[in-house]
């Protein structure tokens, strides 16, 4: 059997993806995992898939698109990240990719996966993207972008539904 030229990754929901070995330089957890399993960088890839039980398929697909978009770039160093930590620039390509993560729970899944896979360049990009979208917004706009109802929305809904009052009022009655 010929050695595999890609690494098979299986998401928590059973989707399988092909991961190029050159992407390992941007995914520290996978690089370390493969090293621990005895697969040297630049050597053969494992034939069997690697289960990522903490990563959803859609998030993994988005991460692979991001990696493909940034394939030609070398990973940044810790020093570069520290020097550029206040930059807010996100490429139009990345904005379009992350704008497609709707509902926002999909974006949260990508963020969680990037942290889990220890991908500092992607994490930095996601932080910048999120910051740019939330900066200088009022509560209603933040709530709308994050797709999280405001507390006042809950209170209004409870009043419309003829709710029993606040949780403090409920405790007082019992």
Protein Blocks (a to p, Z undefined) as FASTA:
>chain_A
ZZdfbdcdddfkopacdddfklmmmmmklmmmmmmnopaghiacdfbdcddfkbcfklmm
mmmmmmmmmmmpccddfklmmmmmmpcbdcfklmmmmmmmccfklmmmmmmmmmmnopak
lmmmmmmmmmmmmgopafklmmmmnopacfklmmmmmmmnopabjfklmmmmZZ
